[in-house]
Amino acid sequence: MYSDTNKLLVWKRSHELALKVYEITKEFPKEEQFGLTSQIRRAAVSIPSNIVEGKSRNSVRDYLRFLLISRGSLEEVKYQLLLSKDLKYISNDSFEITFMIADDVGKLLNGLIKSLEHKLN
């Protein structure tokens, strides 16, 4: 299962982020079930999903495009984490821990994106 992709640290960390988002959103208010809860979960799942889909395309250009989509989803998650903290849906500690994982994913994604862009030039 995803043996090749599993070797990518960026995929592992983004999967970890998705799991963490699911964990923290379990405590969100019921009225947010179809709002913020659903939105942040979809964005978090989109990150590793696009990494996997892009990798399967066997084209550097396609892979790069999917990684850029992952990066956009990551930025959505970061904002939604901030919003969740400000709405007091998550604690400052949960925010800090989850945001740190998101920052790691961002650094890894950016490194992989730069590496692929270099291959195209």
WOLIN-V515390 format. One record per residue. N is the residue number from 1. RES is the residue in three letters. PHI is phi in whole degrees, -180 to 180 (999 if undefined). PSI is psi in whole degrees, -180 to 180 (none if undefined). BURIAL is + if it has 24 or more other ideal C-beta (glycine too) atoms within 12 Angstrom, else -. Layout:
# WOLIN-V515390
[[N & RES & PHI & PSI & BURIAL] [N & RES & PHI & PSI & BURIAL]]
This chain:
# WOLIN-V515390
[[1 & MET & 999 & 113 & -] [2 & TYR & 51 & 35 & -] [3 & SER & -60 & -42 & -] [4 & ASP & -69 & -47 & -] [5 & THR & -67 & -34 & +] [6 & ASN & -58 & -24 & -] [7 & LYS & -72 & -20 & -] [8 & LEU & -81 & 120 & +] [9 & LEU & -60 & -36 & -] [10 & VAL & -62 & -38 & +] [11 & TRP & -68 & -44 & +] [12 & LYS & -60 & -46 & -] [13 & ARG & -69 & -36 & +] [14 & SER & -70 & -33 & +] [15 & HIS & -66 & -43 & +] [16 & GLU & -60 & -41 & +] [17 & LEU & -62 & -44 & +] [18 & ALA & -61 & -43 & +] [19 & LEU & -62 & -42 & -] [20 & LYS & -65 & -40 & +] [21 & VAL & -62 & -43 & +] [22 & TYR & -61 & -41 & -] [23 & GLU & -62 & -49 & -] [24 & ILE & -74 & -27 & +] [25 & THR & -81 & -10 & +] [26 & LYS & -60 & -27 & -] [27 & GLU & -94 & 0 & -] [28 & PHE & -66 & 154 & +] [29 & PRO & -60 & 148 & -] [30 & LYS & -57 & -35 & -] [31 & GLU & -67 & -13 & -] [32 & GLU & -94 & 0 & -] [33 & GLN & -54 & -41 & -] [34 & PHE & -102 & 8 & -] [35 & GLY & -113 & -110 & -] [36 & LEU & -60 & -41 & +] [37 & THR & -57 & -51 & +] [38 & SER & -64 & -42 & -] [39 & GLN & -66 & -46 & +] [40 & ILE & -69 & -36 & +] [41 & ARG & -66 & -45 & +] [42 & ARG & -61 & -44 & -] [43 & ALA & -65 & -41 & +] [44 & ALA & -65 & -41 & +] [45 & VAL & -70 & -30 & +] [46 & SER & -63 & -30 & +] [47 & ILE & -64 & -61 & +] [48 & PRO & -69 & -29 & +] [49 & SER & -62 & -43 & +] [50 & ASN & -72 & -30 & +] [51 & ILE & -64 & -47 & +] [52 & VAL & -64 & -47 & +] [53 & GLU & -64 & -44 & +] [54 & GLY & -63 & -42 & +] [55 & LYS & -62 & -34 & +] [56 & SER & -74 & -13 & -] [57 & ARG & -75 & -17 & -] [58 & ASN & 56 & 33 & -] [59 & SER & -140 & 127 & -] [60 & VAL & -60 & -43 & -] [61 & ARG & -63 & -45 & -] [62 & ASP & -66 & -43 & -] [63 & TYR & -58 & -46 & +] [64 & LEU & -59 & -43 & +] [65 & ARG & -60 & -44 & -] [66 & PHE & -70 & -34 & +] [67 & LEU & -66 & -36 & +] [68 & LEU & -67 & -36 & +] [69 & ILE & -65 & -42 & +] [70 & SER & -58 & -43 & +] [71 & ARG & -64 & -39 & +] [72 & GLY & -63 & -43 & -] [73 & SER & -64 & -37 & +] [74 & LEU & -61 & -43 & +] [75 & GLU & -64 & -36 & +] [76 & GLU & -60 & -48 & +] [77 & VAL & -60 & -43 & +] [78 & LYS & -60 & -45 & +] [79 & TYR & -65 & -43 & -] [80 & GLN & -66 & -30 & +] [81 & LEU & -65 & -45 & +] [82 & LEU & -60 & -45 & -] [83 & LEU & -60 & -43 & -] [84 & SER & -62 & -40 & +] [85 & LYS & -67 & -46 & +] [86 & ASP & -67 & -28 & -] [87 & LEU & -83 & -2 & -] [88 & LYS & 67 & 29 & -] [89 & TYR & -81 & -26 & +] [90 & ILE & -131 & 155 & +] [91 & SER & -77 & 165 & -] [92 & ASN & -60 & -39 & -] [93 & ASP & -63 & -46 & -] [94 & SER & -62 & -40 & +] [95 & PHE & -61 & -50 & +] [96 & GLU & -61 & -46 & -] [97 & ILE & -63 & -48 & -] [98 & THR & -69 & -39 & +] [99 & PHE & -67 & -33 & +] [100 & MET & -64 & -42 & -] [101 & ILE & -63 & -44 & +] [102 & ALA & -61 & -41 & +] [103 & ASP & -62 & -42 & -] [104 & ASP & -60 & -45 & +] [105 & VAL & -60 & -42 & +] [106 & GLY & -61 & -44 & +] [107 & LYS & -64 & -43 & -] [108 & LEU & -67 & -42 & +] [109 & LEU & -61 & -47 & +] [110 & ASN & -61 & -39 & -] [111 & GLY & -64 & -43 & -] [112 & LEU & -68 & -40 & +] [113 & ILE & -61 & -47 & +] [114 & LYS & -61 & -40 & -] [115 & SER & -63 & -43 & -] [116 & LEU & -71 & -38 & +] [117 & GLU & -62 & -38 & -] [118 & HIS & -63 & -38 & -] [119 & LYS & -65 & -31 & -] [120 & LEU & -77 & -22 & -] [121 & ASN & -91 & none & -]]
